[in-house]
Amino acid sequence: MIFSLAVYSPPYSSQASESAYRFAEALLAEGHSLYRIFFYQDGVHNSSQLLTPPQDETDFTSRWRELSERHHIDLVVCIAAALKRGILDEEEANRYEKPAHNLHEGFALSGLGQLVDAALMSDRLVTFGG
Amino acid sequence: MRKKILFISRHAPYGSSIAKEALDAVLTAAAYDQDLSLLFMDDGIFQLLPNQQANAIGQKSFASMLPALPLYDVENIFVHLESLQARGISKNELLFDSVQTLDSTAVSALLAQQDHLLSF
């Protein structure tokens, strides 16, 4: 079965990101495929390369990136939700003349249409947080 | 192939951005020519009240945004009856007269018909 996940809550303040990650690992272990993970609302904070947790806590951004590389999963961050929360890639930082960018490698900023597309391309779309 | 997609909006219009970001997702999905429906339940029904003065708190009013839904071909708009009753609101107080009220049993049936549920 083809799955996609939607993550609506930030790491650390909410359990949703951890639950989404565990669900992703579990479905892949069962032989299903994961088409896309879409980060929306405060979930966009999962994609900041500036997250700096203490050593004994999970590094969410790197872990998503590692999962994505291992299984070739599309990590898409809603561009409108990201920009207003200060998550920018280099192109957007240049466009808006901001002094820095922080989107972690392996994540892509794109439109909300990618959430709808994930629903259309997947047998199951599972939402975490909100 | 067209899919049946139901958006469920369960949060109050202001105080958090969930309701606004749900509406953005609905309007985006409307461009994909799918079989869309939208259900308001729990505090989500407060989005449907007229006379919202969102300017006073630096927000945009749902009362001015929601009437655009039919223009985007989002015509299946439902309201959960028990959520209305629990808040002492009657259907004729809502922004739209085209919304359909569904009791919990009918909501269950609506959910069961869908290919996907997007809950906000």
gemmi code that builds the backbone of each chain (N, CA, C; Angstrom):
import gemmi

chains = {
    "A": [
        ("MET", (0.837, -1.193, 0.000), (0.000, 0.000, 0.000), (0.881, 1.255, 0.000)),
        ("ILE", (0.418, 2.282, -0.688), (1.179, 3.541, -0.745), (0.641, 4.514, 0.310)),
        ("PHE", (1.525, 4.981, 1.161), (1.159, 5.939, 2.213), (1.771, 7.312, 1.938)),
        ("SER", (1.116, 8.336, 2.441), (1.758, 9.634, 2.639), (1.400, 10.113, 4.045)),
        ("LEU", (2.273, 10.943, 4.614), (2.032, 11.478, 5.957), (1.962, 12.996, 5.893)),
        ("ALA", (1.102, 13.562, 6.723), (1.032, 15.014, 6.881), (1.370, 15.323, 8.340)),
        ("VAL", (2.326, 16.219, 8.556), (2.760, 16.553, 9.914), (2.439, 18.027, 10.175)),
        ("TYR", (1.610, 18.278, 11.180), (1.097, 19.628, 11.427), (1.633, 20.260, 12.712)),
        ("SER", (2.423, 19.539, 13.489), (2.902, 20.088, 14.766), (4.425, 20.117, 14.790)),
        ("PRO", (4.974, 21.030, 15.582), (6.431, 21.175, 15.615), (7.087, 20.073, 16.430)),
        ("PRO", (8.374, 19.838, 16.218), (9.084, 18.895, 17.077), (9.223, 19.469, 18.488)),
        ("TYR", (9.453, 18.622, 19.445), (9.699, 18.965, 20.863), (8.453, 19.431, 21.603)),
        ("SER", (7.714, 20.442, 21.111), (6.531, 20.891, 21.854), (5.395, 19.887, 21.756)),
        ("SER", (5.472, 19.009, 20.776), (4.382, 18.062, 20.561), (4.963, 16.683, 20.263)),
        ("GLN", (4.209, 15.659, 20.585), (4.634, 14.288, 20.317), (4.425, 13.905, 18.852)),
        ("ALA", (3.712, 14.759, 18.092), (3.254, 14.358, 16.759), (4.401, 13.974, 15.817)),
        ("SER", (5.506, 14.706, 15.861), (6.609, 14.419, 14.939), (7.235, 13.058, 15.242)),
        ("GLU", (7.385, 12.776, 16.533), (7.928, 11.470, 16.932), (6.989, 10.346, 16.488)),
        ("SER", (5.683, 10.549, 16.690), (4.704, 9.530, 16.286), (4.735, 9.327, 14.774)),
        ("ALA", (4.838, 10.435, 14.036), (4.880, 10.335, 12.573), (6.112, 9.555, 12.135)),
        ("TYR", (7.251, 9.840, 12.760), (8.487, 9.133, 12.397), (8.355, 7.638, 12.683)),
        ("ARG", (7.817, 7.316, 13.841), (7.678, 5.892, 14.200), (6.705, 5.194, 13.273)),
        ("PHE", (5.646, 5.901, 12.898), (4.669, 5.329, 11.975), (5.328, 5.079, 10.612)),
        ("ALA", (6.156, 6.040, 10.174), (6.857, 5.892, 8.894), (7.763, 4.657, 8.923)),
        ("GLU", (8.531, 4.530, 9.983), (9.436, 3.362, 10.097), (8.637, 2.059, 10.103)),
        ("ALA", (7.508, 2.072, 10.803), (6.711, 0.852, 10.931), (6.094, 0.443, 9.596)),
        ("LEU", (5.573, 1.418, 8.861), (4.924, 1.040, 7.599), (5.962, 0.571, 6.579)),
        ("LEU", (7.150, 1.181, 6.601), (8.208, 0.744, 5.686), (8.689, -0.659, 6.062)),
        ("ALA", (8.765, -0.927, 7.362), (9.190, -2.250, 7.829), (8.188, -3.332, 7.435)),
        ("GLU", (6.933, -2.928, 7.278), (5.887, -3.878, 6.881), (5.837, -4.068, 5.365)),
        ("GLY", (6.712, -3.377, 4.640), (6.776, -3.555, 3.199), (5.921, -2.592, 2.392)),
        ("HIS", (5.301, -1.616, 3.070), (4.534, -0.601, 2.332), (5.499, 0.456, 1.793)),
        ("SER", (4.977, 1.321, 0.944), (5.835, 2.399, 0.463), (5.306, 3.742, 0.958)),
        ("LEU", (6.227, 4.689, 1.052), (5.906, 6.022, 1.552), (6.210, 7.009, 0.434)),
        ("TYR", (5.166, 7.642, -0.066), (5.304, 8.514, -1.235), (5.837, 9.897, -0.832)),
        ("ARG", (5.272, 10.435, 0.216), (5.667, 11.811, 0.582), (5.359, 12.068, 2.050)),
        ("ILE", (6.196, 12.893, 2.685), (5.860, 13.457, 3.994), (5.704, 14.961, 3.773)),
        ("PHE", (4.522, 15.466, 4.123), (4.228, 16.876, 3.889), (4.159, 17.599, 5.229)),
        ("PHE", (4.915, 18.663, 5.368), (4.965, 19.422, 6.615), (4.189, 20.721, 6.428)),
        ("TYR", (3.195, 20.921, 7.300), (2.302, 22.081, 7.178), (2.092, 22.657, 8.576)),
        ("GLN", (1.490, 23.848, 8.607), (1.294, 24.550, 9.883), (2.624, 24.593, 10.659)),
        ("ASP", (2.591, 24.401, 11.986), (3.836, 24.455, 12.755), (4.744, 23.256, 12.473)),
        ("GLY", (4.254, 22.287, 11.738), (5.085, 21.149, 11.342), (6.286, 21.547, 10.507)),
        ("VAL", (6.231, 22.744, 9.905), (7.354, 23.193, 9.076), (8.653, 23.303, 9.875)),
        ("HIS", (8.531, 23.463, 11.200), (9.747, 23.590, 12.012), (10.584, 22.308, 12.025)),
        ("ASN", (10.013, 21.202, 11.568), (10.786, 19.971, 11.443), (11.914, 20.085, 10.412)),
        ("SER", (11.866, 21.107, 9.571), (12.809, 21.174, 8.455), (13.932, 22.180, 8.665)),
        ("SER", (14.004, 22.788, 9.848), (15.048, 23.793, 10.080), (16.369, 23.126, 10.427)),
        ("GLN", (17.405, 23.515, 9.709), (18.726, 22.946, 10.025), (19.339, 23.620, 11.253)),
        ("LEU", (18.646, 24.607, 11.799), (19.165, 25.285, 12.992), (18.663, 24.679, 14.299)),
        ("LEU", (17.796, 23.678, 14.211), (17.363, 23.018, 15.454), (18.605, 22.442, 16.131)),
        ("THR", (18.765, 22.768, 17.392), (19.972, 22.353, 18.104), (19.590, 21.734, 19.444)),
        ("PRO", (19.061, 20.525, 19.404), (18.639, 19.892, 20.654), (19.846, 19.446, 21.473)),
        ("PRO", (19.681, 19.279, 22.773), (20.767, 18.701, 23.574), (21.066, 17.281, 23.098)),
        ("GLN", (22.277, 16.818, 23.427), (22.752, 15.557, 22.849), (21.894, 14.355, 23.200)),
        ("ASP", (21.200, 14.423, 24.339), (20.408, 13.256, 24.712), (18.964, 13.359, 24.213)),
        ("GLU", (18.703, 14.308, 23.294), (17.366, 14.384, 22.690), (17.473, 14.198, 21.182)),
        ("THR", (16.350, 13.836, 20.586), (16.315, 13.502, 19.163), (16.604, 14.715, 18.283)),
        ("ASP", (17.433, 14.503, 17.267), (17.651, 15.526, 16.242), (16.667, 15.236, 15.102)),
        ("PHE", (15.491, 15.851, 15.183), (14.409, 15.506, 14.249), (14.783, 15.757, 12.796)),
        ("THR", (15.359, 16.919, 12.528), (15.600, 17.291, 11.131), (16.540, 16.289, 10.464)),
        ("SER", (17.627, 15.963, 11.143), (18.582, 15.011, 10.573), (17.949, 13.634, 10.413)),
        ("ARG", (17.078, 13.284, 11.341), (16.471, 11.958, 11.279), (15.510, 11.851, 10.090)),
        ("TRP", (14.744, 12.921, 9.834), (13.872, 12.915, 8.639), (14.719, 12.787, 7.382)),
        ("ARG", (15.806, 13.549, 7.359), (16.689, 13.554, 6.195), (17.267, 12.150, 5.957)),
        ("GLU", (17.670, 11.512, 7.036), (18.275, 10.180, 6.929), (17.225, 9.160, 6.450)),
        ("LEU", (16.008, 9.281, 6.972), (14.921, 8.384, 6.540), (14.637, 8.579, 5.047)),
        ("SER", (14.612, 9.829, 4.648), (14.333, 10.170, 3.260), (15.398, 9.611, 2.318)),
        ("GLU", (16.662, 9.708, 2.719), (17.743, 9.187, 1.878), (17.695, 7.672, 1.791)),
        ("ARG", (17.405, 7.041, 2.919), (17.411, 5.582, 2.985), (16.286, 4.993, 2.125)),
        ("HIS", (15.141, 5.684, 2.069), (13.981, 5.101, 1.385), (13.485, 5.944, 0.210)),
        ("HIS", (14.247, 6.968, -0.166), (13.868, 7.817, -1.312), (12.466, 8.401, -1.138)),
        ("ILE", (12.282, 9.088, -0.012), (10.972, 9.680, 0.300), (11.037, 11.190, 0.078)),
        ("ASP", (9.997, 11.694, -0.536), (9.862, 13.106, -0.806), (9.521, 13.848, 0.502)),
        ("LEU", (10.357, 14.798, 0.916), (10.068, 15.619, 2.102), (9.682, 17.013, 1.622)),
        ("VAL", (8.413, 17.354, 1.728), (7.940, 18.627, 1.181), (7.407, 19.507, 2.307)),
        ("VAL", (7.815, 20.766, 2.288), (7.418, 21.728, 3.305), (6.557, 22.795, 2.623)),
        ("CYS", (5.396, 23.069, 3.178), (4.507, 24.086, 2.585), (5.214, 25.439, 2.579)),
        ("ILE", (5.358, 26.005, 1.394), (6.185, 27.219, 1.266), (5.546, 28.407, 1.982)),
        ("ALA", (4.225, 28.548, 1.899), (3.566, 29.697, 2.532), (3.673, 29.594, 4.053)),
        ("ALA", (3.416, 28.393, 4.575), (3.500, 28.185, 6.025), (4.937, 28.347, 6.507)),
        ("ALA", (5.908, 27.933, 5.686), (7.316, 27.981, 6.080), (7.842, 29.420, 6.098)),
        ("LEU", (7.582, 30.145, 5.020), (8.160, 31.491, 4.921), (7.718, 32.372, 6.079)),
        ("LYS", (6.417, 32.293, 6.420), (5.973, 33.192, 7.488), (6.471, 32.765, 8.856)),
        ("ARG", (6.957, 31.524, 8.945), (7.533, 31.077, 10.222), (9.060, 31.120, 10.208)),
        ("GLY", (9.628, 31.737, 9.176), (11.080, 31.914, 9.155), (11.854, 30.698, 8.704)),
        ("ILE", (11.244, 29.825, 7.924), (11.965, 28.698, 7.315), (12.133, 29.037, 5.832)),
        ("LEU", (13.366, 29.286, 5.413), (13.630, 29.719, 4.030), (14.739, 28.880, 3.419)),
        ("ASP", (14.641, 28.630, 2.126), (15.801, 28.073, 1.424), (16.577, 29.241, 0.818)),
        ("GLU", (17.682, 28.910, 0.159), (18.558, 29.977, -0.332), (17.838, 30.878, -1.340)),
        ("GLU", (17.057, 30.232, -2.221), (16.369, 30.991, -3.259), (15.382, 32.002, -2.658)),
        ("GLU", (14.617, 31.546, -1.653), (13.638, 32.449, -1.030), (14.334, 33.533, -0.213)),
        ("ALA", (15.449, 33.182, 0.431), (16.208, 34.181, 1.192), (16.694, 35.284, 0.260)),
        ("ASN", (17.146, 34.884, -0.929), (17.584, 35.883, -1.907), (16.408, 36.709, -2.389)),
        ("ARG", (15.289, 36.026, -2.674), (14.118, 36.719, -3.212), (13.625, 37.806, -2.245)),
        ("TYR", (13.615, 37.470, -0.948), (13.089, 38.410, 0.046), (14.207, 39.192, 0.758)),
        ("GLU", (15.428, 39.064, 0.230), (16.576, 39.799, 0.755), (16.762, 39.581, 2.249)),
        ("LYS", (16.706, 38.316, 2.644), (16.943, 37.952, 4.039), (18.410, 37.558, 4.209)),
        ("PRO", (18.956, 37.786, 5.412), (20.405, 37.575, 5.591), (20.801, 36.104, 5.753)),
        ("ALA", (19.840, 35.188, 5.853), (20.206, 33.794, 6.103), (19.115, 32.873, 5.580)),
        ("HIS", (19.469, 31.616, 5.418), (18.462, 30.608, 5.083), (18.729, 29.384, 5.928)),
        ("ASN", (17.697, 28.585, 6.179), (17.839, 27.517, 7.170), (17.129, 26.218, 6.813)),
        ("LEU", (16.592, 26.100, 5.598), (15.944, 24.832, 5.245), (17.011, 23.749, 5.122)),
        ("HIS", (16.797, 22.642, 5.820), (17.778, 21.550, 5.800), (17.820, 20.898, 4.430)),
        ("GLU", (19.014, 20.513, 4.029), (19.189, 19.778, 2.774), (18.273, 18.545, 2.765)),
        ("GLY", (17.684, 18.281, 1.622), (16.826, 17.096, 1.514), (15.348, 17.439, 1.626)),
        ("PHE", (15.030, 18.624, 2.159), (13.643, 19.090, 2.205), (13.423, 20.049, 1.034)),
        ("ALA", (12.198, 20.086, 0.511), (11.871, 21.018, -0.570), (10.700, 21.893, -0.162)),
        ("LEU", (10.808, 23.185, -0.429), (9.663, 24.082, -0.250), (8.777, 23.972, -1.483)),
        ("SER", (7.493, 23.773, -1.272), (6.576, 23.737, -2.411), (5.177, 24.109, -1.948)),
        ("GLY", (4.245, 24.124, -2.875), (2.903, 24.601, -2.553), (2.042, 23.559, -1.856)),
        ("LEU", (0.923, 24.048, -1.326), (-0.056, 23.176, -0.672), (-0.607, 22.119, -1.622)),
        ("GLY", (-0.503, 22.394, -2.916), (-0.958, 21.410, -3.899), (-0.268, 20.069, -3.725)),
        ("GLN", (0.950, 20.101, -3.149), (1.672, 18.836, -2.934), (1.008, 17.981, -1.856)),
        ("LEU", (0.247, 18.619, -0.970), (-0.530, 17.839, 0.010), (-1.704, 17.155, -0.695)),
        ("VAL", (-2.363, 17.901, -1.561), (-3.480, 17.327, -2.311), (-2.970, 16.210, -3.231)),
        ("ASP", (-1.851, 16.478, -3.888), (-1.242, 15.468, -4.757), (-0.892, 14.204, -3.966)),
        ("ALA", (-0.419, 14.387, -2.734), (-0.090, 13.224, -1.898), (-1.335, 12.385, -1.645)),
        ("ALA", (-2.473, 13.054, -1.426), (-3.725, 12.319, -1.215), (-4.104, 11.563, -2.486)),
        ("LEU", (-3.922, 12.221, -3.625), (-4.338, 11.587, -4.881), (-3.448, 10.402, -5.238)),
        ("MET", (-2.168, 10.493, -4.892), (-1.211, 9.454, -5.295), (-1.092, 8.321, -4.277)),
        ("SER", (-1.730, 8.464, -3.121), (-1.547, 7.485, -2.049), (-2.856, 6.777, -1.736)),
        ("ASP", (-2.713, 5.545, -1.234), (-3.905, 4.834, -0.760), (-4.341, 5.370, 0.590)),
        ("ARG", (-3.371, 5.817, 1.390), (-3.665, 6.334, 2.721), (-2.864, 7.603, 2.967)),
        ("LEU", (-3.539, 8.623, 3.475), (-2.863, 9.839, 3.933), (-3.129, 9.935, 5.431)),
        ("VAL", (-2.071, 9.913, 6.220), (-2.248, 9.884, 7.671), (-1.703, 11.181, 8.258)),
        ("THR", (-2.547, 11.843, 9.060), (-2.217, 13.155, 9.611), (-1.726, 13.038, 11.056)),
        ("PHE", (-0.687, 13.786, 11.378), (-0.157, 13.820, 12.743), (-0.139, 15.255, 13.250)),
        ("GLY", (-0.727, 15.483, 14.406), (-0.674, 16.797, 15.039), (-1.756, 17.724, 14.534)),
        ("GLY", (-1.634, 18.980, 14.907), (-2.624, 19.972, 14.491), (-3.269, 20.596, 15.701)),
    ],
    "B": [
        ("MET", (-8.268, 9.380, -11.915), (-9.543, 9.051, -11.287), (-9.846, 10.056, -10.178)),
        ("ARG", (-11.062, 10.578, -10.169), (-11.442, 11.509, -9.099), (-11.550, 10.773, -7.765)),
        ("LYS", (-11.087, 11.429, -6.742), (-11.210, 10.846, -5.408), (-12.174, 11.671, -4.575)),
        ("LYS", (-12.794, 11.003, -3.621), (-13.671, 11.701, -2.678), (-12.818, 12.122, -1.475)),
        ("ILE", (-12.719, 13.417, -1.291), (-11.884, 13.958, -0.212), (-12.746, 14.847, 0.685)),
        ("LEU", (-12.721, 14.553, 1.965), (-13.471, 15.361, 2.932), (-12.498, 16.118, 3.835)),
        ("PHE", (-12.651, 17.428, 3.877), (-11.913, 18.252, 4.832), (-12.794, 18.445, 6.060)),
        ("ILE", (-12.210, 18.265, 7.230), (-12.947, 18.441, 8.475), (-12.290, 19.584, 9.248)),
        ("SER", (-13.054, 20.625, 9.526), (-12.514, 21.791, 10.218), (-13.153, 21.869, 11.597)),
        ("ARG", (-12.350, 21.679, 12.632), (-12.901, 21.476, 13.975), (-12.448, 22.532, 14.975)),
        ("HIS", (-11.777, 23.569, 14.486), (-11.259, 24.563, 15.423), (-11.862, 25.948, 15.177)),
        ("ALA", (-11.898, 26.737, 16.238), (-12.436, 28.098, 16.176), (-11.631, 28.937, 15.177)),
        ("PRO", (-12.266, 29.962, 14.613), (-11.614, 30.723, 13.541), (-10.371, 31.496, 13.990)),
        ("TYR", (-10.345, 31.914, 15.245), (-9.216, 32.727, 15.716), (-8.622, 32.083, 16.968)),
        ("GLY", (-7.459, 32.564, 17.356), (-6.800, 31.974, 18.524), (-5.705, 31.022, 18.131)),
        ("SER", (-5.871, 30.357, 16.990), (-4.783, 29.579, 16.403), (-4.972, 29.637, 14.895)),
        ("SER", (-3.942, 29.244, 14.168), (-3.990, 29.393, 12.707), (-4.586, 28.175, 12.020)),
        ("ILE", (-5.042, 27.182, 12.792), (-5.470, 25.915, 12.173), (-6.626, 26.126, 11.200)),
        ("ALA", (-7.619, 26.907, 11.604), (-8.799, 27.078, 10.755), (-8.434, 27.766, 9.437)),
        ("LYS", (-7.562, 28.766, 9.527), (-7.154, 29.485, 8.315), (-6.357, 28.568, 7.396)),
        ("GLU", (-5.470, 27.761, 7.983), (-4.644, 26.891, 7.149), (-5.481, 25.738, 6.582)),
        ("ALA", (-6.551, 25.376, 7.263), (-7.490, 24.395, 6.704), (-8.186, 24.968, 5.477)),
        ("LEU", (-8.636, 26.218, 5.614), (-9.328, 26.857, 4.492), (-8.388, 26.998, 3.288)),
        ("ASP", (-7.137, 27.359, 3.554), (-6.156, 27.443, 2.455), (-6.024, 26.095, 1.747)),
        ("ALA", (-6.016, 25.021, 2.523), (-5.876, 23.684, 1.931), (-7.105, 23.322, 1.096)),
        ("VAL", (-8.283, 23.697, 1.580), (-9.519, 23.418, 0.833), (-9.497, 24.164, -0.507)),
        ("LEU", (-9.117, 25.438, -0.455), (-9.120, 26.241, -1.686), (-8.073, 25.726, -2.678)),
        ("THR", (-6.953, 25.252, -2.145), (-5.938, 24.651, -3.031), (-6.477, 23.381, -3.678)),
        ("ALA", (-7.096, 22.544, -2.861), (-7.612, 21.265, -3.376), (-8.684, 21.489, -4.438)),
        ("ALA", (-9.388, 22.621, -4.319), (-10.469, 22.893, -5.272), (-9.951, 22.995, -6.706)),
        ("ALA", (-8.659, 23.300, -6.840), (-8.082, 23.427, -8.189), (-7.794, 22.066, -8.818)),
        ("TYR", (-7.945, 20.984, -8.054), (-7.546, 19.657, -8.542), (-8.694, 18.830, -9.109)),
        ("ASP", (-9.868, 19.426, -9.230), (-10.999, 18.751, -9.849), (-11.301, 17.391, -9.215)),
        ("GLN", (-11.385, 17.381, -7.894), (-11.754, 16.155, -7.178), (-13.149, 16.332, -6.576)),
        ("ASP", (-13.665, 15.260, -5.995), (-14.979, 15.309, -5.369), (-14.806, 15.756, -3.909)),
        ("LEU", (-14.835, 17.076, -3.700), (-14.508, 17.641, -2.388), (-15.746, 17.877, -1.532)),
        ("SER", (-15.580, 17.676, -0.234), (-16.603, 18.097, 0.722), (-15.898, 18.754, 1.902)),
        ("LEU", (-16.653, 19.560, 2.629), (-16.104, 20.264, 3.792), (-17.107, 20.134, 4.928)),
        ("LEU", (-16.613, 19.682, 6.075), (-17.470, 19.485, 7.244), (-16.963, 20.353, 8.397)),
        ("PHE", (-17.864, 21.152, 8.956), (-17.537, 21.928, 10.149), (-18.105, 21.209, 11.355)),
        ("MET", (-17.273, 20.973, 12.337), (-17.805, 20.401, 13.582), (-17.031, 20.934, 14.783)),
        ("ASP", (-17.502, 20.601, 15.975), (-16.930, 21.125, 17.212), (-16.844, 22.666, 17.116)),
        ("ASP", (-15.750, 23.258, 17.606), (-15.659, 24.722, 17.572), (-15.508, 25.269, 16.152)),
        ("GLY", (-15.300, 24.402, 15.187), (-15.215, 24.837, 13.788), (-16.467, 25.556, 13.318)),
        ("ILE", (-17.602, 25.275, 13.941), (-18.829, 25.939, 13.486), (-18.822, 27.442, 13.775)),
        ("PHE", (-17.977, 27.879, 14.721), (-17.898, 29.324, 14.979), (-17.371, 30.093, 13.757)),
        ("GLN", (-16.675, 29.393, 12.865), (-16.208, 30.043, 11.628), (-17.382, 30.536, 10.789)),
        ("LEU", (-18.545, 29.913, 10.971), (-19.698, 30.168, 10.110), (-20.621, 31.264, 10.623)),
        ("LEU", (-20.240, 31.903, 11.725), (-21.105, 32.958, 12.243), (-20.876, 34.270, 11.488)),
        ("PRO", (-21.933, 35.030, 11.201), (-21.772, 36.342, 10.573), (-21.277, 37.371, 11.595)),
        ("ASN", (-21.047, 38.560, 11.136), (-20.675, 39.690, 12.003), (-19.372, 39.461, 12.777)),
        ("GLN", (-18.412, 38.791, 12.141), (-17.102, 38.633, 12.774), (-16.316, 39.930, 12.570)),
        ("GLN", (-15.686, 40.427, 13.646), (-14.912, 41.671, 13.547), (-13.440, 41.356, 13.728)),
        ("ALA", (-12.925, 40.596, 12.774), (-11.561, 40.081, 12.891), (-10.512, 41.182, 12.805)),
        ("ASN", (-10.863, 42.301, 12.153), (-9.925, 43.421, 12.059), (-9.413, 43.842, 13.423)),
        ("ALA", (-10.298, 43.752, 14.395), (-9.973, 44.231, 15.735), (-8.811, 43.458, 16.360)),
        ("ILE", (-8.539, 42.243, 15.855), (-7.401, 41.479, 16.379), (-6.376, 41.199, 15.282)),
        ("GLY", (-6.409, 42.007, 14.219), (-5.387, 41.888, 13.177), (-5.518, 40.639, 12.336)),
        ("GLN", (-6.733, 40.111, 12.204), (-6.957, 38.906, 11.399), (-7.907, 39.217, 10.247)),
        ("LYS", (-7.983, 38.260, 9.318), (-8.973, 38.374, 8.248), (-10.225, 37.603, 8.661)),
        ("SER", (-11.364, 38.140, 8.310), (-12.619, 37.537, 8.753), (-12.988, 36.307, 7.932)),
        ("PHE", (-13.309, 35.233, 8.636), (-13.823, 34.044, 7.936), (-15.163, 34.335, 7.277)),
        ("ALA", (-15.915, 35.261, 7.875), (-17.232, 35.575, 7.317), (-17.101, 36.190, 5.929)),
        ("SER", (-15.943, 36.795, 5.636), (-15.773, 37.318, 4.278), (-15.065, 36.325, 3.362)),
        ("MET", (-14.321, 35.360, 3.934), (-13.601, 34.380, 3.094), (-14.467, 33.183, 2.714)),
        ("LEU", (-15.271, 32.701, 3.666), (-16.003, 31.448, 3.414), (-17.019, 31.542, 2.272)),
        ("PRO", (-17.678, 32.705, 2.089), (-18.641, 32.746, 0.979), (-17.999, 32.522, -0.396)),
        ("ALA", (-16.660, 32.586, -0.462), (-15.985, 32.327, -1.746), (-15.983, 30.838, -2.104)),
        ("LEU", (-16.264, 29.981, -1.136), (-16.130, 28.543, -1.401), (-16.935, 28.058, -2.607)),
        ("PRO", (-18.219, 28.441, -2.724), (-18.972, 27.974, -3.890), (-18.368, 28.464, -5.217)),
        ("LEU", (-17.711, 29.638, -5.183), (-17.059, 30.136, -6.409), (-15.901, 29.243, -6.820)),
        ("TYR", (-15.332, 28.540, -5.832), (-14.253, 27.583, -6.110), (-14.814, 26.173, -6.338)),
        ("ASP", (-16.109, 26.099, -6.514), (-16.777, 24.806, -6.730), (-16.712, 23.885, -5.521)),
        ("VAL", (-16.547, 24.464, -4.325), (-16.694, 23.664, -3.108), (-18.149, 23.852, -2.668)),
        ("GLU", (-18.981, 22.935, -3.067), (-20.414, 23.112, -2.850), (-21.000, 22.167, -1.813)),
        ("ASN", (-20.249, 21.106, -1.486), (-20.736, 20.169, -0.472), (-20.221, 20.611, 0.890)),
        ("ILE", (-20.981, 21.491, 1.524), (-20.562, 22.034, 2.815), (-21.533, 21.548, 3.891)),
        ("PHE", (-20.981, 20.885, 4.899), (-21.802, 20.258, 5.925), (-21.480, 20.833, 7.307)),
        ("VAL", (-22.474, 20.808, 8.169), (-22.297, 21.233, 9.562), (-22.838, 20.133, 10.463)),
        ("HIS", (-22.077, 19.817, 11.488), (-22.471, 18.760, 12.424), (-23.550, 19.288, 13.375)),
        ("LEU", (-24.696, 18.670, 13.312), (-25.873, 19.149, 14.051), (-25.636, 19.226, 15.558)),
        ("GLU", (-25.071, 18.166, 16.128), (-24.894, 18.143, 17.580), (-23.899, 19.222, 18.039)),
        ("SER", (-22.936, 19.562, 17.177), (-22.003, 20.650, 17.529), (-22.735, 21.983, 17.586)),
        ("LEU", (-23.677, 22.188, 16.660), (-24.505, 23.398, 16.701), (-25.322, 23.434, 17.984)),
        ("GLN", (-25.985, 22.324, 18.261), (-26.884, 22.267, 19.427), (-26.118, 22.502, 20.724)),
        ("ALA", (-24.925, 21.916, 20.817), (-24.144, 22.033, 22.053), (-23.742, 23.483, 22.313)),
        ("ARG", (-23.682, 24.284, 21.233), (-23.267, 25.684, 21.378), (-24.449, 26.645, 21.287)),
        ("GLY", (-25.650, 26.112, 21.236), (-26.837, 26.951, 21.225), (-26.977, 27.785, 19.966)),
        ("ILE", (-26.485, 27.259, 18.845), (-26.549, 27.994, 17.577), (-27.510, 27.249, 16.659)),
        ("SER", (-28.377, 27.999, 15.989), (-29.277, 27.330, 15.053), (-28.787, 27.560, 13.628)),
        ("LYS", (-29.220, 26.683, 12.750), (-28.718, 26.707, 11.370), (-28.988, 28.050, 10.692)),
        ("ASN", (-30.129, 28.668, 11.018), (-30.462, 29.923, 10.325), (-29.644, 31.120, 10.808)),
        ("GLU", (-28.791, 30.902, 11.814), (-27.875, 31.975, 12.235), (-26.562, 31.939, 11.450)),
        ("LEU", (-26.356, 30.925, 10.632), (-25.065, 30.751, 9.959), (-24.971, 31.602, 8.698)),
        ("LEU", (-23.737, 31.805, 8.245), (-23.451, 32.595, 7.048), (-24.173, 32.103, 5.805)),
        ("PHE", (-24.166, 30.783, 5.626), (-24.727, 30.185, 4.422), (-26.085, 29.610, 4.720)),
        ("ASP", (-27.012, 29.729, 3.796), (-28.186, 28.880, 3.978), (-28.038, 27.596, 3.176)),
        ("SER", (-26.938, 27.505, 2.399), (-26.758, 26.302, 1.581), (-26.045, 25.173, 2.325)),
        ("VAL", (-25.614, 25.418, 3.586), (-24.964, 24.321, 4.308), (-26.005, 23.263, 4.673)),
        ("GLN", (-25.534, 22.021, 4.700), (-26.425, 20.939, 5.090), (-26.044, 20.482, 6.492)),
        ("THR", (-27.033, 20.338, 7.366), (-26.725, 19.833, 8.701), (-26.810, 18.309, 8.691)),
        ("LEU", (-25.872, 17.694, 9.384), (-25.818, 16.237, 9.484), (-25.723, 15.858, 10.950)),
        ("ASP", (-26.526, 14.889, 11.368), (-26.351, 14.402, 12.742), (-25.183, 13.408, 12.776)),
        ("SER", (-24.840, 12.947, 13.964), (-23.634, 12.119, 14.105), (-23.695, 10.864, 13.247)),
        ("THR", (-24.880, 10.280, 13.137), (-25.021, 9.074, 12.320), (-24.729, 9.384, 10.854)),
        ("ALA", (-25.252, 10.534, 10.395), (-25.029, 10.928, 8.999), (-23.564, 11.303, 8.761)),
        ("VAL", (-22.920, 11.890, 9.790), (-21.487, 12.192, 9.662), (-20.695, 10.895, 9.515)),
        ("SER", (-21.039, 9.898, 10.297), (-20.357, 8.596, 10.178), (-20.466, 8.058, 8.759)),
        ("ALA", (-21.671, 8.171, 8.197), (-21.883, 7.672, 6.836), (-21.061, 8.483, 5.840)),
        ("LEU", (-20.997, 9.808, 6.053), (-20.217, 10.673, 5.159), (-18.733, 10.285, 5.196)),
        ("LEU", (-18.225, 10.063, 6.414), (-16.807, 9.694, 6.553), (-16.528, 8.377, 5.831)),
        ("ALA", (-17.465, 7.467, 5.953), (-17.257, 6.129, 5.387), (-17.219, 6.155, 3.860)),
        ("GLN", (-17.817, 7.189, 3.258), (-17.838, 7.260, 1.787), (-16.529, 7.772, 1.186)),
        ("GLN", (-15.653, 8.336, 2.025), (-14.516, 9.092, 1.478), (-13.322, 8.211, 1.159)),
        ("ASP", (-12.522, 8.661, 0.177), (-11.209, 8.050, -0.055), (-10.191, 8.606, 0.937)),
        ("HIS", (-10.314, 9.912, 1.225), (-9.361, 10.538, 2.150), (-10.072, 11.535, 3.052)),
        ("LEU", (-9.601, 11.609, 4.295), (-10.066, 12.617, 5.245), (-8.885, 13.513, 5.582)),
        ("LEU", (-9.078, 14.805, 5.460), (-8.040, 15.736, 5.927), (-8.625, 16.514, 7.089)),
        ("SER", (-8.109, 16.238, 8.270), (-8.685, 16.778, 9.489), (-7.836, 17.928, 10.010)),
        ("PHE", (-8.500, 19.035, 10.299), (-7.798, 20.217, 10.809), (-8.468, 20.706, 12.082)),
    ],
}
model = gemmi.Model(1)
for chain_id, residues in chains.items():
    chain = gemmi.Chain(chain_id)
    for i, (resn, *xyz) in enumerate(residues, 1):
        res = gemmi.Residue()
        res.name, res.seqid = resn, gemmi.SeqId(i, " ")
        for name, pos in zip(("N", "CA", "C"), xyz):
            atom = gemmi.Atom()
            atom.name, atom.element = name, gemmi.Element(name[0])
            atom.pos, atom.b_iso = gemmi.Position(*pos), 0.0
            res.add_atom(atom)
        chain.add_residue(res)
    model.add_chain(chain)
structure = gemmi.Structure()
structure.add_model(model)
structure.setup_entities()
